[in-house]
C-alpha cells in the first residue's frame, strides 16, 4: 500500500502497552461501539468538519478549498495520508523515549485506531520496518478482522492488545454493530500462537459491568496461556464532546463518567488467574 490514512500520532503514551510508547491512530473501523472514544476514527477517509460558531467569514477557505489554514479552527480536517517511510521518520524521532522506559518494560510504538488492521497491508509493511529497526511494536485491535492477516500481524509484532467487550453475541450486535463470533474465534487462533497478549476490557456501567457477563469473559480466557495481563478500562464520557464536534449524536449520554461500582469485584475475579490492573 502506498499510503495509509491516520489521524494522530500521540507521543509519550504510557497506557497503550508496556513502557513509554508512541501511539499511531489509524482511521477506519468496521465496528460501531456506542461508547467509542474515537468516533472521528470510524470513517476510513479524512473527515472535514465545520463549526459555524467559530467562523468569522474571513473567506480564506473559499480561496484554499481547505480548512487546514483556518485561523479560528472553524474548519478542520481530521486525518491525513502518510507513507510508510514518512511514518517511520516520526516513529524514530521518539527512540530516546523508548530506551528510557523503566521497570524492565520495553517501550516502542503501538498501532491503534480505529482498527489498524483495517489498513492491513500498510500496517504489515510498517511492522516489518520496525522489526528491521529493532523497535518494539504493539497492535491494539478489536479482533474484528481477517484471521490470516491478523495472525501475520501478530507474528510480526511484539504484543497484541486485544479487546473483549461481551460474551453475549446479541449484546455485542446491539452495542457494537456486529456479532462477536469472529472476534472470539480470532482470539482462539491467537491462543495457539506465541503472541504476547494483553486483554483489554472496557467496563461500561449498566452495559457490560454485571458479574455474569464478566464471569463469561473470564471463563473464556482463563486457560489461554499467552495472556500476559488483563487491563480493565474504566468508562468515561469525555468523548461526548467529540461526537458533537463531528455532528453525531452520542447515545450513552445518560451514563455518568463514574467508574463502575462493580470494578473491585471484577478485578478480584480476573486476579485469580491473571495480572490485572484498572486502566490501560
VEXDRENVEX-858224 format. One record per residue: residue in one letter; residue number from 1; z, x, y negated of N, C-alpha, C in turn. Coordinates in Angstrom, 3 decimals, padded with zeros to 6 digits. Atoms other than C-alpha are relative to their C-alpha. Layout:
<sites>
SITE aa   i     n.c3     n.c1     n.c2    ca.c3    ca.c1    ca.c2     c.c3     c.c1     c.c2
SITE  a NUM        Z        X        Y        Z        X        Y        Z        X        Y
...
</sites>
This chain:
<sites>
SITE aa   i     n.c3     n.c1     n.c2    ca.c3    ca.c1    ca.c2     c.c3     c.c1     c.c2
SITE  x   1  000.000  000.841  001.187  000.000  000.000  000.000  000.000  000.879 -001.241
SITE  x   2  000.120 -000.835  001.186 -000.986  001.413 -003.383  001.194 -000.135 -000.920
SITE  x   3 -001.131  000.225  000.892  001.776 -000.187 -005.452  000.871 -001.118  000.548
SITE  x   4 -000.909  001.106 -000.297  004.826 -002.396 -004.998  000.477 -000.591 -001.319
SITE  x   5 -000.588  000.619  001.180  006.457 -004.805 -007.411  001.515  000.040  000.153
SITE  x   6 -001.453 -000.036  000.032  010.078 -004.017 -008.201  000.451 -000.564 -001.350
SITE  x   7 -000.439  000.524  001.293  012.273 -005.369 -010.989  001.218  000.718 -000.562
SITE  x   8 -001.135 -000.745  000.543  015.199 -002.988 -011.320  000.279  001.212  000.875
SITE  x   9 -000.554 -001.162 -000.700  016.488  000.445 -010.389  001.399  000.193 -000.554
SITE  x  10 -001.391 -000.083  000.440  020.277  000.449 -010.564  000.604  001.315  000.477
SITE  x  11 -000.531 -001.316 -000.315  021.861  003.866 -010.721  001.524 -000.044  000.137
SITE  x  12 -001.436 -000.163 -000.217  025.343  004.950 -009.642  000.639 -001.277  000.592
SITE  x  13 -000.523  001.172 -000.691  025.862  001.959 -007.362  000.961  000.437  001.100
SITE  x  14 -000.975 -000.317 -001.051  028.915  002.020 -005.080  000.256 -001.206  000.905
SITE  x  15 -000.211  001.219 -000.780  028.518 -001.424 -003.481 -001.171 -000.319  000.923
SITE  x  16  001.198  000.285 -000.801  025.191 -001.133 -001.641 -000.195  001.032  001.092
SITE  x  17  000.057 -000.996 -001.058  026.029  001.196  001.197  000.956  001.141 -000.284
SITE  x  18 -000.981 -001.093  000.131  028.052  004.390  001.690 -000.290  000.916 -001.187
SITE  x  19  000.128 -000.992  001.048  028.689  006.789 -001.171 -000.592 -000.540 -001.290
SITE  x  20  000.632  000.344  001.272  027.074  006.824 -004.598 -001.493 -000.161  000.245
SITE  x  21  001.366  000.296 -000.380  023.657  005.228 -004.412 -000.826 -000.472 -001.202
SITE  x  22  000.963  000.623  000.893  020.579  004.250 -006.355 -000.562 -001.201  000.742
SITE  x  23  000.517  001.203 -000.655  019.560  000.665 -005.564 -001.308 -000.410 -000.650
SITE  x  24  001.322  000.425  000.458  015.899 -000.287 -005.849 -000.198 -001.453  000.421
SITE  x  25  000.128  001.431 -000.261  015.348 -004.031 -006.147 -001.478 -000.402  000.049
SITE  x  26  001.369  000.474 -000.205  012.065 -005.316 -004.718 -000.100 -001.491 -000.342
SITE  x  27  000.237  001.426  000.199  010.532 -008.651 -005.671 -000.627 -000.608  001.254
SITE  x  28  000.548  000.729 -001.124  009.642 -011.277 -003.095  001.021 -000.266  001.079
SITE  x  29 -000.910  000.386 -001.088  011.737 -013.202 -000.558 -000.461 -001.335  000.550
SITE  x  30  000.438  001.242 -000.639  010.873 -015.907  001.962  001.125 -001.023  000.132
SITE  x  31 -001.112  000.944 -000.004  014.350 -017.452  001.859  000.230 -000.524 -001.411
SITE  x  32 -000.347  000.566  001.314  015.749 -019.571 -000.966  001.463 -000.432  000.030
SITE  x  33 -001.429  000.297 -000.089  019.538 -019.328 -000.669  000.481 -000.606 -001.319
SITE  x  34 -000.374  000.748  001.203  021.125 -021.768 -003.091  000.948  000.779 -000.903
SITE  x  35 -000.923 -000.803  000.810  023.679 -019.180 -004.282 -000.616  001.355 -000.369
SITE  x  36  000.635 -001.300  000.193  021.152 -016.348 -004.631  000.406  000.628 -001.330
SITE  x  37 -000.452 -000.692  001.204  022.495 -013.796 -007.104 -001.153  000.599 -000.792
SITE  x  38  001.160 -000.594  000.664  019.000 -012.545 -007.938 -001.199 -000.951  000.065
SITE  x  39  001.107  000.958 -000.106  016.790 -015.632 -008.389 -001.294  000.511 -000.611
SITE  x  40  001.195 -000.588  000.604  014.413 -013.567 -010.502 -000.794  000.823  001.008
SITE  x  41  000.650 -000.828 -001.014  013.571 -011.654 -007.310 -000.824 -000.818  000.986
SITE  x  42  000.599  000.796 -001.067  012.271 -014.579 -005.244 -001.527  000.040 -000.030
SITE  x  43  001.448 -000.079  000.119  008.706 -014.559 -006.568 -000.450  001.449  000.202
SITE  x  44  000.456 -001.377 -000.216  006.697 -011.517 -005.421 -000.717  000.607 -001.200
SITE  x  45  000.753 -000.478  001.155  004.917 -011.236 -008.763  000.913  000.186 -001.212
SITE  x  46 -000.750 -000.084  001.255  006.169 -010.124 -012.189  000.155 -001.377 -000.629
SITE  x  47 -000.322  001.324  000.543  007.816 -013.085 -013.903  000.121  000.086 -001.513
SITE  x  48 -000.069  000.036  001.455  007.193 -013.813 -017.571  000.826 -001.199 -000.436
SITE  x  49 -000.866  001.078  000.483  009.853 -015.832 -019.350 -000.009 -000.019 -001.519
SITE  x  50  000.004  000.181  001.450  010.160 -017.208 -022.869  001.252 -000.758 -000.412
SITE  x  51 -001.196  000.641  000.541  013.366 -018.044 -024.781 -000.306 -000.416 -001.432
SITE  x  52  000.421  000.515  001.307  012.376 -020.261 -027.681  001.067  000.239 -001.069
SITE  x  53 -001.087 -000.174  000.965  015.811 -019.869 -029.316 -000.026  001.381 -000.646
SITE  x  54  000.041 -001.359  000.529  015.239 -016.141 -029.770 -001.259  000.288 -000.807
SITE  x  55  001.295 -000.272  000.612  011.691 -016.444 -031.068  000.076 -000.106 -001.524
SITE  x  56  000.044  000.026  001.471  011.211 -015.552 -034.753 -001.432 -000.164 -000.506
SITE  x  57  001.403  000.262  000.328  007.464 -016.285 -034.652 -000.636  001.158 -000.777
SITE  x  58  000.559 -001.186  000.667  006.529 -012.731 -035.599 -001.477  000.186  000.318
SITE  x  59  001.410 -000.081 -000.349  003.173 -013.094 -033.851 -000.387  001.213  000.820
SITE  x  60  000.345 -001.225 -000.709  003.400 -009.792 -032.020 -000.523 -000.289  001.405
SITE  x  61  000.440  000.286 -001.367  002.999 -011.372 -028.585 -001.431 -000.539  000.019
SITE  x  62  001.375  000.489  000.075 -000.223 -013.073 -029.719 -000.981  001.161 -000.100
SITE  x  63  000.853 -001.186  000.152 -001.609 -009.630 -030.541 -000.064  000.791  001.298
SITE  x  64 -000.072 -000.861 -001.190 -000.448 -007.793 -027.421 -000.153 -000.756  001.304
SITE  x  65  000.053  000.832 -001.210 -000.531 -010.747 -024.954  001.034  000.452  001.027
SITE  x  66 -001.064 -000.474 -000.888  002.712 -009.380 -023.527  001.332 -000.143 -000.697
SITE  x  67 -001.334  000.060  000.571  006.425 -009.782 -024.011  000.691  001.339 -000.003
SITE  x  68 -000.659 -001.293 -000.167  007.083 -006.107 -023.388  000.487  000.591 -001.316
SITE  x  69 -000.377 -000.571  001.288  007.267 -005.273 -027.102  000.647 -001.022 -000.931
SITE  x  70 -000.615  001.044  000.833  009.012 -008.431 -028.311  001.265  000.553 -000.656
SITE  x  71 -001.156 -000.611  000.679  011.531 -007.309 -030.981  001.307 -000.734  000.221
SITE  x  72 -001.234  000.773 -000.179  014.023 -010.097 -030.194  000.320 -000.272  001.467
SITE  x  73 -000.217  000.306 -001.417  013.644 -010.335 -026.417 -000.304 -001.440  000.343
SITE  x  74  000.359  001.396 -000.288  012.286 -013.877 -026.680 -000.971 -000.073  001.172
SITE  x  75  000.912 -000.106 -001.138  009.500 -012.881 -024.313  000.385  001.227  000.820
SITE  x  76 -000.429 -001.083 -000.889  010.354 -010.771 -021.312 -000.764 -000.096  001.308
SITE  x  77  000.630 -000.047 -001.313  008.589 -009.685 -018.139  000.971  000.637  000.980
SITE  x  78 -000.907 -000.507 -001.025  010.787 -009.281 -015.071 -000.833  000.450  001.188
SITE  x  79  000.783 -000.559 -001.094  009.154 -006.983 -012.549 -001.165  000.829 -000.510
SITE  x  80  001.121 -000.862  000.368  006.585 -004.231 -012.699 -000.492  000.725  001.240
SITE  x  81  000.602 -000.693 -001.133  004.230 -002.367 -010.387  000.296  001.488 -000.083
SITE  x  82 -000.348 -001.416 -000.054  005.072  001.129 -009.244 -000.610  000.611  001.255
SITE  x  83  000.513 -000.708 -001.174  003.509  003.686 -006.906  001.145  000.677  000.739
SITE  x  84 -001.032 -000.683 -000.790  005.419  005.442 -004.152  000.405  001.316 -000.657
SITE  x  85 -000.326 -001.284  000.636  005.182  008.776 -005.967  000.822 -000.195 -001.263
SITE  x  86 -000.779  000.301  001.199  006.470  007.229 -009.195  001.435 -000.378  000.365
SITE  x  87 -001.338  000.401 -000.424  009.389  005.657 -007.354  000.785  001.204  000.512
SITE  x  88 -000.693 -001.181 -000.501  010.209  008.931 -005.618  000.486  000.889 -001.151
SITE  x  89 -000.455 -000.754  001.166  010.402  010.646 -009.013  001.301 -000.582 -000.541
SITE  x  90 -001.212  000.661  000.489  013.003  008.068 -010.087  001.170  000.233  000.952
SITE  x  91 -001.058 -000.186 -000.999  014.971  008.403 -006.857  000.541  001.431 -000.055
SITE  x  92 -000.424 -001.396 -000.001  015.059  012.179 -007.031  000.773  000.402 -001.251
SITE  x  93 -000.790 -000.267  001.200  016.485  012.079 -010.552  001.495 -000.097  000.283
SITE  x  94 -001.413  000.265 -000.274  019.757  010.890 -009.001  000.561  000.847  001.138
SITE  x  95 -000.458 -000.825 -001.116  020.006  013.503 -006.278  001.374  000.641 -000.263
SITE  x  96 -001.332 -000.573  000.237  023.025  015.211 -008.008  001.134 -000.990  000.250
SITE  x  97 -001.042  001.001 -000.246  024.959  011.917 -007.773  000.222 -000.199  001.497
SITE  x  98 -000.150  000.173 -001.448  024.242  011.550 -004.062  000.871  001.115  000.572
SITE  x  99 -000.717 -001.161 -000.517  025.626  015.022 -003.492  001.460  000.024 -000.437
SITE  x 100 -001.382  000.064  000.468  028.821  014.147 -005.415  000.820 -001.050  000.745
SITE  x 101 -000.717  001.043 -000.723  029.724  011.296 -003.053  001.207  000.590  000.706
SITE  x 102 -001.254 -000.482 -000.574  033.286  011.631 -001.826  000.352 -000.766  001.272
SITE  x 103 -000.488  000.687 -001.183  035.167  010.630  001.285 -000.877  000.176  001.217
SITE  x 104  000.857 -000.256 -001.150  032.534  012.042  003.611 -001.188 -000.920  000.100
SITE  x 105  001.118  000.934 -000.041  030.076  009.243  002.800 -001.199  000.604 -000.720
SITE  x 106  001.209 -000.556  000.601  026.553  010.443  002.163 -000.621 -001.023 -000.935
SITE  x 107  000.675  000.878  000.940  025.130  008.899 -000.983 -001.499  000.023  000.238
SITE  x 108  001.444  000.059 -000.186  021.479  008.021 -001.291 -000.598 -001.191 -000.703
SITE  x 109  000.709  001.120  000.611  019.089  005.196 -002.057  000.051 -001.210  000.929
SITE  x 110  000.011  001.262 -000.747  019.324  001.545 -000.978 -001.153 -000.849 -000.510
SITE  x 111  001.109  000.882  000.351  016.277 -000.720 -000.919  000.440 -001.442  000.223
SITE  x 112 -000.521  001.358 -000.030  017.281 -004.278 -001.760 -001.026 -000.938 -000.631
SITE  x 113  000.951  000.938  000.592  015.747 -007.323 -003.399  000.660 -001.226 -000.549
SITE  x 114  001.125  000.252 -000.877  014.621 -009.939 -002.931  000.211  000.486  001.414
SITE  x 115  000.012 -000.502 -001.371  013.709 -008.792  000.536 -000.915  001.211  000.038
SITE  x 116  000.854 -001.194  000.031  012.487 -005.184  000.719 -001.097 -000.010  001.050
SITE  x 117  001.007  000.040 -001.053  010.642 -005.898  003.962 -001.118 -000.987 -000.292
SITE  x 118  001.110  000.843  000.446  008.522 -008.457  002.125 -001.185  000.883 -000.381
SITE  x 119  001.032 -000.985  000.333  006.592 -005.385  000.898  000.149  001.183  000.951
SITE  x 120 -000.387 -000.925 -001.070  006.976 -003.592  004.196 -000.824  001.281  000.015
SITE  x 121  000.844 -001.195 -000.068  004.003 -001.209  004.045  000.442  001.042 -001.018
SITE  x 122 -000.467 -000.905  001.052  005.195  000.279  000.770  001.376  000.558  000.355
SITE  x 123 -001.345 -000.434 -000.370  008.805  000.402  001.974 -000.046  001.099  001.059
SITE  x 124  000.099 -000.996 -001.062  007.839  002.324  005.114 -000.509  001.333 -000.553
SITE  x 125  000.514 -001.226  000.606  005.884  004.816  003.009  001.105  000.739 -000.759
SITE  x 126 -001.061 -000.635  000.781  008.845  005.459  000.702  001.119  000.506  000.913
SITE  x 127 -001.003 -000.471 -000.952  011.286  005.688  003.612 -000.419  001.334  000.621
SITE  x 128  000.494 -001.248 -000.584  009.095  008.386  005.144  000.119  001.151 -000.998
SITE  x 129 -000.110 -001.051  001.016  009.022  010.315  001.860  001.457  000.398 -000.222
SITE  x 130 -001.433 -000.310  000.143  012.811  010.044  001.518  000.478  000.873  001.158
SITE  x 131 -000.395 -000.802 -001.169  013.182  011.415  005.029 -000.458  001.440 -000.171
SITE  x 132  000.510 -001.356  000.254  010.997  014.395  004.101  000.860  000.730 -001.032
SITE  x 133 -000.812 -000.594  001.070  013.151  014.970  001.007  001.485  000.057  000.352
SITE  x 134 -001.383 -000.009 -000.485  016.371  014.628  003.064  000.913 -000.869 -000.885
SITE  x 135 -000.783  000.959  000.783  017.565  011.635  001.042  000.463 -001.116  000.929
SITE  x 136 -000.588  001.061 -000.814  019.910  009.208  002.806 -000.514 -001.358 -000.473
SITE  x 137  000.591  001.292  000.363  018.430  005.681  002.909  000.704 -001.162  000.693
SITE  x 138 -000.524  001.247 -000.567  019.639  002.131  003.500 -000.931 -001.142 -000.380
SITE  x 139  000.777  001.210  000.258  017.818 -001.182  003.758  000.967 -001.173 -000.032
SITE  x 140 -000.807  001.211  000.113  019.546 -004.354  002.548 -000.911 -001.182  000.289
SITE  x 141  000.952  001.011 -000.450  017.806 -007.138  004.474  000.681 -001.297  000.426
SITE  x 142 -000.455  001.300 -000.497  018.218 -010.822  005.225 -000.284 -000.149  001.481
SITE  x 143  000.412  000.122 -001.395  016.661 -010.224  008.636 -001.088 -001.022  000.227
SITE  x 144  001.057  001.009 -000.127  014.105 -012.945  007.936 -001.334  000.703 -000.264
SITE  x 145  001.177 -000.841  000.151  011.111 -010.708  008.557 -000.599  000.273  001.373
SITE  x 146  000.670 -000.350 -001.246  008.687 -009.467  011.170  000.851  000.983  000.812
SITE  x 147 -000.915 -000.791 -000.828  010.625 -007.979  014.078 -000.442  001.449  000.154
SITE  x 148  000.451 -001.366 -000.255  008.474 -004.942  014.845  000.035  000.845 -001.265
SITE  x 149 -000.058 -000.731  001.260  008.216 -003.979  011.188  001.442  000.354 -000.350
SITE  x 150 -001.413 -000.255  000.263  011.975 -004.309  010.812  000.517  001.143  000.861
SITE  x 151 -000.442 -001.069 -000.892  012.518 -002.051  013.820 -000.539  001.355 -000.453
SITE  x 152  000.562 -001.236  000.553  010.183  000.553  012.315  000.834  000.479 -001.188
SITE  x 153 -000.773 -000.363  001.187  012.103  000.467  009.041  001.401  000.453  000.379
SITE  x 154 -001.353 -000.358 -000.433  015.464  000.599  010.820  000.033  001.395  000.615
SITE  x 155  000.067 -001.337 -000.602  014.358  003.692  012.740 -000.143  001.079 -001.071
SITE  x 156  000.233 -000.973  001.068  013.301  005.396  009.503  001.201  000.147 -000.926
SITE  x 157 -001.125 -000.001  000.936  016.459  004.507  007.546  001.272  000.515  000.667
SITE  x 158 -001.299 -000.439 -000.518  019.992  005.854  007.891  000.941 -001.166  000.268
SITE  x 159 -000.858  001.172 -000.151  021.652  002.455  007.516 -000.825 -001.273 -000.172
SITE  x 160  000.548  001.335  000.240  020.733 -001.209  007.756  001.144 -000.907 -000.421
SITE  x 161 -000.961  000.989  000.490  022.763 -003.618  005.627 -000.580 -001.363  000.332
SITE  x 162  000.593  001.206 -000.589  022.256 -006.904  007.451  000.834 -001.224 -000.370
SITE  x 163 -000.696  001.205  000.455  023.138 -010.307  006.006  000.049 -001.058  001.087
SITE  x 164 -000.142  001.202 -000.832  024.501 -013.151  008.103  000.732 -001.047 -000.837
SITE  x 165 -000.561  001.035  000.872  025.234 -016.430  006.357  000.569 -001.183  000.773
SITE  x 166 -000.428  001.121 -000.836  025.603 -019.067  009.082 -000.336  000.299  001.453
SITE  x 167  000.455  000.125 -001.376  025.508 -019.565  012.820 -000.701 -001.340  000.194
SITE  x 168  000.566  001.350 -000.097  024.672 -023.248  012.356 -001.408 -000.001 -000.614
SITE  x 169  001.386 -000.062  000.459  020.866 -023.445  012.118 -000.315 -001.069 -001.038
SITE  x 170  000.275  001.082  000.956  020.839 -026.797  010.302  000.583  000.319 -001.369
SITE  x 171 -000.581 -000.413  001.274  023.195 -025.489  007.635 -000.851  001.093 -000.641
SITE  x 172  000.834 -001.074  000.528  021.005 -022.427  007.298 -001.269 -000.577 -000.637
SITE  x 173  001.178  000.650  000.580  017.965 -024.638  006.727  000.351 -000.674 -001.317
SITE  x 174 -000.399  000.745  001.186  019.856 -026.725  004.191  000.258  000.911 -001.187
SITE  x 175 -000.445 -000.848  001.111  021.262 -023.875  002.133 -000.875  001.237 -000.239
SITE  x 176  000.815 -001.221  000.153  018.745 -021.061  002.735 -001.497 -000.262  000.134
SITE  x 177  001.406  000.371 -000.002  015.475 -022.931  003.226 -000.759  000.263  001.276
SITE  x 178  000.683 -000.290 -001.265  014.689 -021.850  006.797  001.031  000.133  001.111
SITE  x 179 -000.862 -000.196 -001.166  016.115 -021.667  010.302  000.458  001.453  000.075
SITE  x 180 -000.493 -001.375 -000.176  018.198 -018.614  011.207 -000.372  000.584  001.363
SITE  x 181  000.352 -000.489 -001.336  016.593 -018.204  014.649 -000.550  001.426 -000.047
SITE  x 182  000.606 -001.325  000.101  014.510 -015.200  013.568  001.047  001.042 -000.402
SITE  x 183 -001.030 -000.913  000.479  017.494 -013.621  011.797  000.915  000.426  001.143
SITE  x 184 -000.901 -000.317 -001.103  019.748 -013.844  014.839 -000.716  000.797  001.083
SITE  x 185  000.765 -000.746 -000.999  017.012 -012.653  017.181 -000.227  001.439 -000.450
SITE  x 186  000.212 -001.356  000.497  016.289 -009.675  014.940  001.268  000.842  000.095
SITE  x 187 -001.248 -000.739 -000.142  019.950 -008.728  014.971  000.234  000.388  001.460
SITE  x 188 -000.103 -000.348 -001.426  019.921 -008.872  018.774 -000.854  001.226  000.312
SITE  x 189  000.890 -001.141 -000.236  016.991 -006.465  018.740  000.574  001.277 -000.608
SITE  x 190 -000.616 -001.165  000.637  018.751 -004.124  016.308  001.187  000.510  000.812
SITE  x 191 -001.149 -000.393 -000.815  021.771 -004.140  018.629 -000.412  000.895  001.163
SITE  x 192  000.500 -000.817 -001.105  019.570 -002.438  021.233 -000.458  001.389 -000.469
SITE  x 193  000.481 -001.252  000.570  018.741  000.470  018.892  001.177  000.909 -000.364
SITE  x 194 -001.023 -000.922  000.484  020.611  003.422  017.428  000.292 -000.195 -001.490
SITE  x 195 -000.182  000.235  001.437  020.548  001.918  013.924  001.475 -000.193 -000.337
SITE  x 196 -001.362  000.207  000.485  023.802  002.097  011.974  000.007 -001.266 -000.842
SITE  x 197  000.015  001.310  000.631  024.556 -001.469  010.957  001.247 -000.238 -000.838
SITE  x 198 -001.097  000.521  000.810  026.714 -002.770  008.126 -000.284 -001.482 -000.198
SITE  x 199  000.196  001.447  000.099  027.072 -006.532  008.403  000.602 -000.493 -001.305
SITE  x 200 -000.461  000.546  001.281  027.358 -008.358  005.080 -000.022 -001.523  000.091
SITE  x 201 -000.139  001.456 -000.111  028.631 -011.936  004.993  000.418 -000.565 -001.349
SITE  x 202 -000.425  000.682  001.224  028.592 -013.901  001.725  000.941 -001.143  000.370
SITE  x 203 -001.005  001.018 -000.324  031.683 -016.127  001.769  000.010 -001.009 -001.148
SITE  x 204  000.220  001.005  001.050  030.868 -019.305 -000.182  000.985 -001.155  000.191
SITE  x 205 -000.991  001.079 -000.149  033.775 -021.733 -000.782 -000.647 -001.360  000.205
SITE  x 206  000.497  001.342 -000.279  033.093 -025.123  000.742 -001.355 -000.045  000.660
SITE  x 207  001.338 -000.053 -000.602  029.774 -023.958  002.217  000.048  000.649  001.386
SITE  x 208 -000.061 -000.678 -001.310  030.397 -021.410  004.970  001.331  000.699  000.242
SITE  x 209 -001.261 -000.747 -000.110  034.000 -020.255  004.489  001.015 -000.652  000.926
SITE  x 210 -000.940  000.606 -000.954  035.533 -022.548  007.120  000.142  000.913  001.211
SITE  x 211 -000.318 -000.920 -001.102  037.143 -020.761  010.029 -000.914 -000.204  001.218
SITE  x 212  000.934  000.144 -001.128  034.937 -022.354  012.765 -001.341  000.708 -000.232
SITE  x 213  001.275 -000.670  000.294  031.773 -021.073  011.023  000.160  001.515  000.094
SITE  x 214 -000.231 -001.443 -000.028  033.225 -017.590  010.545  000.325  000.491  001.409
SITE  x 215 -000.282 -000.368 -001.396  034.523 -017.544  014.122 -001.291  000.080  000.795
SITE  x 216  001.300 -000.039 -000.663  030.991 -018.329  015.282 -000.736  001.301 -000.283
SITE  x 217  000.631 -001.274  000.354  029.666 -015.315  013.387  000.692  001.157  000.716
SITE  x 218 -000.765 -001.058 -000.664  032.452 -013.132  014.760 -000.350  000.079  001.488
SITE  x 219  000.300  000.012 -001.426  031.747 -014.199  018.331 -001.399  000.543  000.271
SITE  x 220  001.378 -000.454 -000.184  028.047 -013.465  017.871 -000.110  001.517 -000.116
SITE  x 221  000.175 -001.434  000.267  028.539 -009.914  016.589  001.037  000.897  000.684
SITE  x 222 -001.154 -000.809 -000.431  031.768 -008.785  018.297 -000.335  001.055  001.043
SITE  x 223  000.338 -000.963 -001.047  030.031 -006.974  021.159 -001.133  000.939 -000.401
SITE  x 224  001.064 -000.904  000.467  027.421 -005.193  019.040  000.617  001.350 -000.335
SITE  x 225 -000.683 -001.291  000.065  028.357 -001.544  019.396 -000.374  000.838 -001.219
SITE  x 226  000.430 -000.871  001.101  026.378 -000.081  016.487  000.301 -000.587 -001.380
SITE  x 227 -000.488  000.490  001.294  028.104 -002.111  013.763  001.093  000.939 -000.486
SITE  x 228 -000.963 -000.954  000.546  029.951  000.396  011.577  001.057 -000.673 -000.861
SITE  x 229 -000.956  000.694  000.867  031.620 -002.103  009.242 -000.503 -001.408 -000.267
SITE  x 230  000.326  001.359  000.459  031.719 -005.726  008.110  000.493 -000.130 -001.431
SITE  x 231 -000.350  000.217  001.394  031.678 -006.499  004.404 -000.037 -001.495 -000.303
SITE  x 232 -000.100  001.409  000.398  032.859 -009.926  003.263 -000.231 -000.073 -001.505
SITE  x 233  000.412  000.004  001.400  031.163 -010.682 -000.045  000.505 -001.261 -000.694
SITE  x 234 -000.530  001.184  000.689  033.182 -012.992 -002.325 -001.069 -000.640 -000.878
SITE  x 235  000.925  000.739  000.861  031.233 -015.677 -004.131  000.419  000.143 -001.458
SITE  x 236 -000.264  000.154  001.428  030.931 -015.569 -007.888 -001.155 -000.800 -000.597
SITE  x 237  001.032  000.882  000.568  028.966 -017.826 -010.212 -000.628  000.550 -001.274
SITE  x 238  000.613 -000.559  001.201  027.796 -015.401 -012.880 -001.516 -000.087  000.051
SITE  x 239  001.448  000.115 -000.109  024.275 -015.848 -011.526 -000.538 -001.274 -000.630
SITE  x 240  000.462  001.262  000.594  024.158 -019.350 -013.057 -000.809  000.254 -001.270
SITE  x 241  000.728 -000.327  001.219  023.032 -017.774 -016.334 -001.406  000.507  000.279
SITE  x 242  001.330 -000.488 -000.362  020.119 -016.107 -014.551 -000.947 -001.164  000.265
SITE  x 243  000.841  001.165 -000.289  018.851 -019.478 -013.340 -000.456 -000.651 -001.303
SITE  x 244  000.344  000.590  001.298  018.976 -020.853 -016.857 -001.056  000.853 -000.706
SITE  x 245  000.915 -000.917  000.681  017.166 -017.778 -018.151 -001.429 -000.143  000.504
SITE  x 246  001.351  000.101 -000.552  014.217 -018.248 -015.782 -000.451 -001.450  000.156
SITE  x 247  000.411  001.400  000.014  014.136 -022.031 -016.201  000.195 -000.746  001.290
SITE  x 248 -000.302  000.688 -001.250  015.613 -023.049 -012.852  001.383 -000.632 -000.051
SITE  x 249 -001.294  000.679 -000.076  018.472 -025.409 -012.048  000.858  000.653  001.078
SITE  x 250 -000.913 -000.579 -000.980  021.480 -023.853 -010.335  000.773 -001.129  000.670
SITE  x 251 -000.505  001.168 -000.712  022.532 -026.344 -007.661  001.478  000.075  000.355
SITE  x 252 -001.400 -000.136 -000.423  026.001 -024.935 -006.923  000.937  000.198 -001.189
SITE  x 253 -000.794 -000.203  001.218  027.374 -025.092 -010.466  001.403 -000.594  000.119
SITE  x 254 -001.319  000.618 -000.157  030.291 -027.243 -009.258  000.988  000.923  000.720
SITE  x 255 -000.888 -000.925 -000.702  031.674 -024.347 -007.196  000.534  001.016 -001.000
SITE  x 256 -000.588 -000.960  000.930  034.113 -022.217 -009.175 -000.271  001.419  000.483
SITE  x 257  000.201 -001.399 -000.370  033.861 -018.446 -009.190  001.198  000.617  000.687
SITE  x 258 -001.194 -000.526 -000.663  037.220 -018.117 -007.439 -000.303  000.395  001.443
SITE  x 259  000.156 -000.448 -001.378  037.445 -016.258 -004.141  000.446 -001.092  000.961
SITE  x 260 -000.362  000.993 -001.010  037.632 -018.396 -001.008  001.488  000.088  000.347
SITE  x 261 -001.411 -000.019 -000.402  041.224 -019.427 -000.187  000.195  000.457  001.444
SITE  x 262 -000.078 -000.416 -001.405  040.404 -018.514  003.421 -000.295  001.484  000.201
SITE  x 263  000.481 -001.372 -000.141  039.436 -014.918  002.670  000.942  000.875  000.826
SITE  x 264 -000.946 -000.828 -000.760  042.613 -013.318  004.041 -000.103 -000.277  001.489
SITE  x 265  000.090  000.369 -001.416  042.312 -015.246  007.301 -001.323  000.471  000.600
SITE  x 266  001.306 -000.461 -000.467  038.610 -014.409  007.578  000.017  001.512  000.226
SITE  x 267 -000.075 -001.459 -000.146  039.292 -010.722  007.010  000.828  000.381  001.225
SITE  x 268 -000.840 -000.267 -001.165  042.043 -010.778  009.624 -000.781 -000.220  001.293
SITE  x 269  000.824  000.292 -001.174  039.595 -012.328  012.111 -000.914  001.173  000.319
SITE  x 270  000.961 -001.072 -000.248  036.967 -009.598  011.697  000.695  001.344  000.210
SITE  x 271 -000.745 -001.248 -000.170  039.588 -006.853  011.514  000.421  000.246  001.443
SITE  x 272 -000.386 -000.182 -001.401  040.417 -007.465  015.160 -000.996  000.860  000.762
SITE  x 273  001.038 -000.754 -000.703  037.159 -005.747  016.098 -000.678  001.052 -000.875
SITE  x 274  000.813 -000.851  000.888  035.640 -004.093  013.025  000.819  000.525 -001.180
SITE  x 275 -000.500 -000.446  001.305  036.453 -002.028  009.987 -000.572 -000.972 -001.032
SITE  x 276  000.424  001.102  000.845  036.334 -004.848  007.469  000.570  000.167 -001.408
SITE  x 277 -000.511 -000.002  001.370  036.596 -004.972  003.703 -000.592 -001.159 -000.774
SITE  x 278  000.468  001.042  000.895  036.229 -007.575  000.997 -000.762  000.684 -001.127
SITE  x 279  000.865 -000.643  000.984  033.355 -006.594 -001.274 -001.089  000.797  000.674
SITE  x 280  001.149 -000.701 -000.566  030.125 -004.633 -000.858  000.314  001.441  000.369
</sites>
